[in-house]
Amino acid sequence: DGFFFSLPFSSLTENQATQGGDWYPALDLLEDKEQYILKADLPGIKKEDIKISFEHGVLRIDGERKSEVEHKDRQVHRIERSYGRFARVINLGTDVDQNKIRANYKDGILEVVVPKSEVSKPKSIDIQVA
């Protein structure tokens, strides 16, 4: 959890959910010796409505899920899906190779791969016997 610096999940009122309140998509952050892999659930969001940036060791994902339907002539009983703008901010530190960051978006899943820099990768050192 030390990597994550993110706004907490907040419950939405009906008005916020339909008018565009803030929400926070679920994400996973995995790490191996070569890279960080972030996966975020963004169903129903167009690729062009997602922005990814990396600055000073911080990966930021911004986007927006637009409401699908107007509810003028309908009585709303429940709205559980969230709409509106979101932002997720993850502090990965500066030991990454920001020139090799890549992202893929398929079937509502955003995957961002952030390779570690050579300096931060673990190294094995042989011990010489004299």
Backbone as a chain_set.jsonl record, in Angstrom:
{"seq": "DGFFFSLPFSSLTENQATQGGDWYPALDLLEDKEQYILKADLPGIKKEDIKISFEHGVLRIDGERKSEVEHKDRQVHRIERSYGRFARVINLGTDVDQNKIRANYKDGILEVVVPKSEVSKPKSIDIQVA", "coords": {"N": [[0.811, -1.188, 0.0], [2.154, 1.142, 0.272], [2.901, 2.346, -2.109], [0.707, 3.607, -3.118], [-0.851, 6.662, -3.485], [-3.675, 8.129, -3.253], [-6.878, 9.469, -3.903], [-9.492, 8.877, -1.579], [-12.168, 6.44, -1.869], [-15.362, 7.667, -2.459], [-18.77, 7.82, -1.455], [-21.534, 8.31, -3.629], [-24.056, 10.718, -4.2], [-27.363, 10.46, -5.611], [-27.706, 12.561, -7.401], [-25.036, 13.382, -7.917], [-24.079, 11.061, -9.156], [-25.555, 10.956, -11.512], [-25.138, 13.456, -12.6], [-22.436, 13.796, -12.809], [-20.402, 13.263, -10.722], [-17.367, 12.853, -8.734], [-15.491, 9.826, -8.954], [-13.778, 6.711, -8.309], [-11.95, 4.484, -10.02], [-11.368, 0.949, -9.607], [-8.152, -0.481, -9.052], [-5.201, -2.454, -9.659], [-1.886, -2.902, -8.532], [1.043, -4.277, -9.49], [4.294, -5.694, -8.993], [7.415, -6.664, -10.286], [10.831, -7.796, -10.648], [11.619, -6.356, -12.867], [9.713, -4.396, -13.574], [6.794, -2.263, -12.956], [3.361, -3.036, -12.938], [0.317, -1.818, -13.719], [-3.134, -2.234, -13.442], [-6.301, -1.171, -14.355], [-9.791, -1.004, -13.858], [-11.924, 0.122, -16.207], [-14.584, 0.13, -17.414], [-16.788, 0.9, -20.117], [-15.66, 3.293, -20.856], [-14.309, 5.442, -23.263], [-11.303, 5.179, -25.146], [-10.157, 7.631, -25.873], [-11.019, 9.246, -23.824], [-9.367, 8.915, -21.705], [-6.499, 9.87, -19.931], [-3.047, 9.619, -19.441], [-0.296, 10.345, -17.41], [3.123, 10.983, -16.422], [5.141, 12.238, -13.987], [7.802, 13.466, -12.068], [8.1, 11.036, -10.641], [5.496, 10.236, -10.247], [2.678, 8.566, -11.31], [-0.168, 9.315, -13.11], [-3.588, 8.885, -13.722], [-6.216, 10.066, -15.502], [-9.634, 10.623, -16.311], [-12.904, 10.247, -17.814], [-16.182, 9.072, -17.401], [-18.985, 9.155, -19.223], [-22.437, 9.817, -18.661], [-24.885, 7.521, -19.715], [-27.614, 7.783, -20.299], [-30.346, 10.045, -20.247], [-32.498, 10.832, -17.531], [-35.032, 11.976, -17.518], [-37.811, 11.362, -18.045], [-38.223, 9.16, -16.478], [-38.559, 7.229, -13.513], [-36.142, 7.021, -11.13], [-34.871, 4.31, -9.448], [-32.559, 3.16, -8.438], [-29.129, 3.886, -8.608], [-26.129, 2.629, -9.185], [-23.859, 2.523, -10.68], [-21.079, 4.566, -11.406], [-20.538, 7.85, -12.65], [-18.85, 10.458, -14.417], [-15.95, 12.541, -13.848], [-12.68, 11.204, -13.079], [-9.718, 10.575, -11.133], [-6.688, 8.934, -10.581], [-3.833, 8.573, -8.633], [-0.572, 7.514, -8.419], [2.303, 6.962, -6.62], [5.317, 6.108, -7.783], [7.96, 6.559, -7.458], [11.261, 7.68, -8.467], [12.923, 5.886, -9.715], [12.423, 4.728, -12.262], [12.091, 3.951, -15.747], [11.027, 6.312, -17.523], [10.804, 6.847, -20.228], [10.143, 4.503, -21.426], [7.624, 3.733, -20.705], [4.525, 2.147, -21.227], [1.171, 1.734, -22.48], [-1.89, -0.102, -22.616], [-5.173, -0.638, -23.759], [-7.949, -2.533, -23.456], [-11.042, -4.15, -23.779], [-12.206, -2.712, -21.644], [-10.257, -2.712, -19.698], [-7.492, -1.08, -18.505], [-4.075, -1.272, -18.934], [-1.006, -0.425, -17.665], [2.39, -0.375, -18.117], [5.307, 0.085, -16.389], [8.553, 0.277, -16.742], [11.372, -0.488, -14.657], [14.279, 1.478, -13.879], [17.683, 0.81, -14.805], [19.341, 1.221, -12.62], [17.757, 0.731, -10.382], [17.131, -1.952, -10.472], [17.463, -5.186, -9.007], [20.678, -6.592, -8.3], [22.967, -9.247, -8.661], [25.84, -10.133, -6.887], [28.924, -11.608, -7.22], [30.938, -13.378, -4.907], [34.28, -13.236, -4.252], [36.81, -15.547, -3.391], [39.709, -15.26, -1.573]], "CA": [[0.0, 0.0, 0.0], [3.016, 2.299, 0.323], [3.02, 2.979, -3.418], [-0.508, 4.303, -3.489], [-1.331, 7.921, -2.93], [-4.861, 8.222, -4.069], [-8.038, 9.978, -3.199], [-10.299, 7.763, -1.103], [-13.454, 6.227, -2.514], [-16.442, 8.382, -1.784], [-20.085, 7.419, -1.92], [-22.123, 9.349, -4.447], [-25.488, 10.937, -4.134], [-27.992, 10.194, -6.904], [-27.441, 13.709, -8.256], [-23.644, 13.317, -8.35], [-23.901, 9.929, -10.063], [-26.156, 11.246, -12.813], [-24.676, 14.748, -13.09], [-20.995, 13.784, -13.016], [-19.601, 13.379, -9.51], [-16.088, 12.148, -8.776], [-15.478, 8.409, -8.597], [-12.42, 6.189, -8.335], [-11.956, 3.105, -10.517], [-10.52, -0.026, -8.921], [-6.921, -0.807, -9.76], [-4.204, -3.339, -9.053], [-0.503, -2.55, -8.83], [1.919, -5.437, -9.332], [5.707, -5.369, -9.186], [8.411, -7.723, -10.344], [12.161, -7.178, -10.615], [11.831, -5.558, -14.075], [8.724, -3.366, -13.873], [5.52, -2.158, -12.266], [2.239, -3.234, -13.85], [-0.918, -1.301, -13.155], [-4.341, -2.598, -14.182], [-7.447, -0.419, -13.852], [-11.088, -1.326, -14.452], [-12.54, 1.322, -16.764], [-15.594, -0.269, -18.391], [-17.66, 1.934, -20.656], [-14.937, 4.539, -21.116], [-13.605, 5.458, -24.537], [-9.85, 5.368, -25.06], [-9.829, 9.06, -25.975], [-11.419, 9.909, -22.587], [-8.388, 8.543, -20.674], [-5.208, 10.547, -20.051], [-2.028, 9.068, -18.545], [0.901, 11.179, -17.366], [4.128, 10.593, -15.436], [5.997, 13.38, -13.695], [8.428, 13.455, -10.738], [7.863, 9.761, -9.982], [4.07, 10.037, -9.998], [1.847, 8.154, -12.435], [-1.522, 9.857, -12.932], [-4.574, 8.474, -14.715], [-7.411, 10.896, -15.458], [-10.594, 10.277, -17.346], [-14.304, 10.563, -17.573], [-17.212, 8.182, -17.936], [-20.164, 9.973, -19.445], [-23.721, 9.171, -18.401], [-25.425, 6.933, -20.94], [-29.019, 8.07, -20.54], [-31.037, 11.066, -19.461], [-33.544, 10.196, -16.721], [-36.109, 12.966, -17.385], [-39.154, 10.776, -18.043], [-38.159, 7.884, -15.768], [-38.346, 7.27, -12.073], [-34.9, 6.334, -10.809], [-34.951, 3.535, -8.21], [-31.217, 2.904, -7.924], [-27.998, 4.119, -9.505], [-24.919, 2.148, -8.528], [-22.708, 2.795, -11.535], [-20.617, 5.937, -11.237], [-20.258, 8.626, -13.852], [-18.155, 11.716, -14.185], [-14.489, 12.562, -13.931], [-11.935, 10.495, -12.036], [-8.259, 10.678, -11.159], [-5.946, 8.053, -9.684], [-2.46, 9.042, -8.555], [0.252, 6.467, -7.812], [3.695, 7.369, -6.479], [6.215, 4.988, -8.065], [9.333, 6.979, -7.23], [11.972, 8.139, -9.663], [13.781, 4.839, -10.265], [11.746, 4.075, -13.378], [12.489, 4.441, -17.068], [9.799, 6.936, -18.008], [10.769, 6.842, -21.698], [9.677, 3.195, -21.905], [6.283, 3.442, -20.18], [3.574, 1.849, -22.296], [-0.184, 1.479, -22.006], [-2.765, -0.849, -23.503], [-6.553, -0.574, -23.29], [-8.734, -3.536, -24.169], [-12.184, -4.703, -23.056], [-12.467, -1.976, -20.41], [-9.137, -2.839, -18.758], [-6.298, -0.317, -18.844], [-2.838, -1.822, -18.374], [0.137, 0.47, -17.82], [3.634, -1.038, -17.727], [6.327, 1.083, -16.077], [9.819, -0.423, -16.507], [12.317, 0.081, -13.698], [15.566, 1.872, -14.452], [18.756, -0.158, -14.544], [19.89, 1.498, -11.295], [16.906, 0.193, -9.315], [16.956, -3.399, -10.591], [18.359, -5.929, -8.122], [21.839, -7.18, -8.96], [23.668, -10.288, -7.936], [27.278, -9.884, -6.836], [29.698, -12.796, -6.878], [31.925, -13.189, -3.847], [35.572, -13.83, -4.604], [37.545, -16.099, -2.26], [41.128, -14.967, -1.758]], "C": [[0.858, 1.258, 0.0], [3.15, 3.024, -1.004], [1.846, 3.906, -3.704], [-0.656, 5.624, -2.75], [-2.505, 8.268, -3.805], [-5.994, 8.787, -3.254], [-8.898, 8.807, -2.759], [-11.59, 7.644, -1.899], [-14.501, 7.009, -1.743], [-17.766, 7.906, -2.331], [-20.72, 8.602, -2.63], [-23.596, 9.503, -4.139], [-26.063, 10.631, -5.511], [-27.67, 11.325, -7.877], [-26.005, 13.69, -8.773], [-23.445, 12.208, -9.37], [-24.453, 10.237, -11.442], [-25.609, 12.527, -13.421], [-23.151, 14.794, -13.267], [-20.186, 14.032, -11.772], [-18.294, 12.622, -9.659], [-16.274, 10.695, -8.358], [-14.072, 7.9, -8.823], [-12.427, 4.744, -8.801], [-11.001, 2.217, -9.718], [-9.264, -0.272, -9.742], [-6.065, -1.746, -8.944], [-2.83, -2.81, -9.436], [0.363, -3.749, -8.486], [3.354, -4.99, -9.578], [6.49, -6.655, -9.325], [9.772, -7.037, -10.44], [12.425, -6.264, -11.806], [10.917, -4.337, -14.188], [7.581, -3.339, -12.86], [4.431, -2.358, -13.313], [0.977, -2.778, -13.128], [-2.077, -1.72, -14.049], [-5.515, -1.882, -13.531], [-8.705, -0.825, -14.601], [-11.756, -0.032, -14.893], [-13.614, 0.964, -17.787], [-16.439, 0.914, -18.842], [-16.986, 3.249, -20.941], [-14.195, 4.413, -22.437], [-12.131, 5.761, -24.305], [-9.477, 6.851, -25.059], [-10.254, 9.855, -24.737], [-10.509, 9.573, -21.415], [-7.078, 9.272, -20.956], [-4.257, 9.964, -19.008], [-0.826, 9.998, -18.584], [1.841, 10.656, -16.278], [5.054, 11.78, -15.236], [6.505, 13.282, -12.262], [8.088, 12.184, -9.953], [6.408, 9.42, -9.739], [3.347, 9.709, -11.3], [0.429, 8.627, -12.154], [-2.401, 9.388, -14.084], [-5.823, 9.317, -14.487], [-8.357, 10.429, -16.545], [-11.993, 10.676, -16.967], [-15.185, 9.484, -18.181], [-18.48, 9.021, -18.008], [-21.429, 9.159, -19.196], [-24.327, 8.711, -19.72], [-26.807, 7.459, -21.297], [-29.479, 9.251, -19.689], [-32.179, 10.378, -18.721], [-34.756, 11.105, -16.548], [-37.49, 12.338, -17.239], [-39.202, 9.436, -17.327], [-37.997, 8.133, -14.282], [-37.11, 6.431, -11.773], [-35.055, 5.628, -9.463], [-33.576, 3.309, -7.601], [-30.203, 3.235, -9.012], [-26.753, 3.701, -8.742], [-23.674, 2.385, -9.383], [-22.361, 4.272, -11.443], [-20.29, 6.568, -12.579], [-19.52, 9.894, -13.456], [-16.657, 11.546, -14.309], [-13.879, 11.727, -12.808], [-10.461, 10.8, -12.199], [-7.7, 9.675, -10.168], [-4.486, 8.466, -9.781], [-1.652, 8.002, -7.791], [1.702, 6.93, -7.794], [4.582, 6.145, -6.672], [7.671, 5.334, -7.776], [10.018, 7.302, -8.548], [12.862, 7.085, -10.285], [13.068, 4.023, -11.334], [12.248, 4.69, -14.675], [11.256, 5.028, -17.75], [9.7, 6.98, -19.527], [10.247, 5.526, -22.267], [8.311, 2.795, -21.336], [5.359, 3.181, -21.361], [2.22, 1.504, -21.691], [-0.976, 0.756, -23.077], [-4.173, -0.791, -22.905], [-7.391, -1.52, -24.126], [-9.833, -4.056, -23.258], [-12.42, -4.032, -21.701], [-11.389, -2.075, -19.352], [-7.959, -2.03, -19.299], [-5.111, -0.986, -18.158], [-1.708, -0.864, -18.695], [1.36, -0.261, -17.283], [4.712, 0.037, -17.577], [7.625, 0.337, -15.767], [10.684, 0.296, -15.463], [13.59, 0.489, -14.428], [16.615, 0.828, -14.084], [19.312, 0.006, -13.135], [19.073, 0.8, -10.209], [16.702, -1.315, -9.384], [17.925, -4.123, -9.667], [19.501, -6.584, -8.904], [22.461, -8.223, -8.049], [25.155, -10.007, -8.014], [27.977, -11.169, -6.398], [30.73, -12.462, -5.823], [33.181, -13.95, -4.254], [36.254, -14.339, -3.33], [39.032, -15.893, -2.517], [41.992, -16.022, -1.129]], "O": [[0.34, 2.346, -0.249], [3.482, 4.209, -1.022], [1.982, 4.877, -4.447], [-0.589, 5.671, -1.521], [-2.344, 8.656, -4.962], [-6.052, 8.595, -2.039], [-9.024, 7.831, -3.498], [-12.048, 8.603, -2.52], [-14.513, 7.004, -0.512], [-17.887, 7.619, -3.522], [-20.475, 9.756, -2.277], [-24.291, 8.529, -3.852], [-25.313, 10.551, -6.484], [-27.391, 11.073, -9.049], [-25.777, 13.957, -9.954], [-22.72, 12.392, -10.348], [-23.874, 9.818, -12.444], [-25.613, 12.674, -14.643], [-22.636, 15.759, -13.832], [-19.349, 14.935, -11.759], [-18.126, 11.841, -10.596], [-17.112, 10.381, -7.512], [-13.258, 8.574, -9.455], [-12.864, 3.862, -8.062], [-9.97, 2.672, -9.222], [-9.304, -0.272, -10.972], [-6.178, -1.828, -7.721], [-2.639, -2.323, -10.55], [0.412, -4.184, -7.335], [3.594, -4.015, -10.291], [6.271, -7.616, -8.588], [9.852, -5.814, -10.324], [13.365, -5.47, -11.767], [11.286, -3.349, -14.822], [7.419, -4.241, -12.039], [4.566, -1.9, -14.448], [0.626, -3.293, -12.066], [-2.01, -1.576, -15.27], [-5.711, -1.965, -12.319], [-8.692, -0.974, -15.823], [-12.11, 0.808, -14.066], [-13.564, 1.445, -18.919], [-16.762, 1.806, -18.057], [-17.66, 4.234, -21.242], [-13.535, 3.407, -22.699], [-11.765, 6.5, -23.391], [-8.582, 7.27, -24.324], [-9.889, 11.024, -24.61], [-10.821, 9.896, -20.269], [-6.605, 9.289, -22.093], [-4.614, 9.83, -17.837], [-0.382, 10.399, -19.66], [1.416, 9.98, -15.341], [5.673, 12.268, -16.182], [5.724, 13.041, -11.341], [7.821, 12.241, -8.753], [6.109, 8.417, -9.092], [3.398, 10.472, -12.264], [-0.114, 8.369, -11.08], [-2.026, 9.475, -15.253], [-6.415, 9.284, -13.409], [-7.931, 9.904, -17.574], [-12.237, 11.339, -15.959], [-14.972, 9.042, -19.31], [-18.977, 9.524, -17.0], [-21.48, 7.964, -19.487], [-24.284, 9.43, -20.718], [-27.138, 7.569, -22.477], [-29.042, 9.42, -18.55], [-32.767, 9.431, -19.244], [-35.444, 11.017, -15.531], [-38.262, 12.756, -16.377], [-40.127, 8.654, -17.545], [-37.384, 9.111, -13.854], [-37.052, 5.254, -12.131], [-35.339, 6.271, -8.453], [-33.439, 3.27, -6.378], [-30.397, 2.908, -10.183], [-26.369, 4.346, -7.766], [-22.561, 2.441, -8.859], [-23.247, 5.126, -11.407], [-19.83, 5.905, -13.508], [-19.569, 10.332, -12.307], [-16.166, 10.534, -14.811], [-14.469, 11.563, -11.74], [-10.012, 11.226, -13.263], [-8.184, 9.576, -9.04], [-3.964, 8.682, -10.874], [-1.992, 7.646, -6.663], [2.266, 7.253, -8.84], [4.602, 5.248, -5.829], [8.531, 4.456, -7.847], [9.412, 7.205, -9.615], [13.506, 7.357, -11.299], [13.1, 2.793, -11.32], [12.764, 5.808, -14.691], [10.534, 4.33, -18.461], [8.602, 7.137, -20.06], [9.942, 5.441, -23.457], [7.895, 1.645, -21.472], [5.398, 3.892, -22.365], [2.127, 1.048, -20.552], [-0.773, 0.962, -24.274], [-4.341, -0.884, -21.689], [-7.532, -1.347, -25.337], [-9.583, -4.368, -22.093], [-12.786, -4.693, -20.729], [-11.565, -1.588, -18.235], [-7.488, -2.267, -20.412], [-5.138, -1.236, -16.953], [-1.476, -0.53, -19.856], [1.37, -0.714, -16.138], [4.991, 0.793, -18.507], [7.791, -0.181, -14.663], [10.717, 1.525, -15.402], [13.936, -0.082, -15.463], [16.428, 0.055, -13.145], [19.716, -0.98, -12.518], [19.635, 0.326, -9.222], [16.154, -1.903, -8.451], [19.084, -3.724, -9.55], [19.31, -7.066, -10.02], [22.471, -8.085, -6.826], [25.675, -9.679, -9.08], [27.666, -11.739, -5.352], [31.327, -11.385, -5.844], [33.141, -15.143, -4.557], [36.272, -13.646, -2.312], [39.552, -16.302, -3.555], [43.218, -15.933, -1.19]]}, "num_chains": 1, "name": "protein.A"}
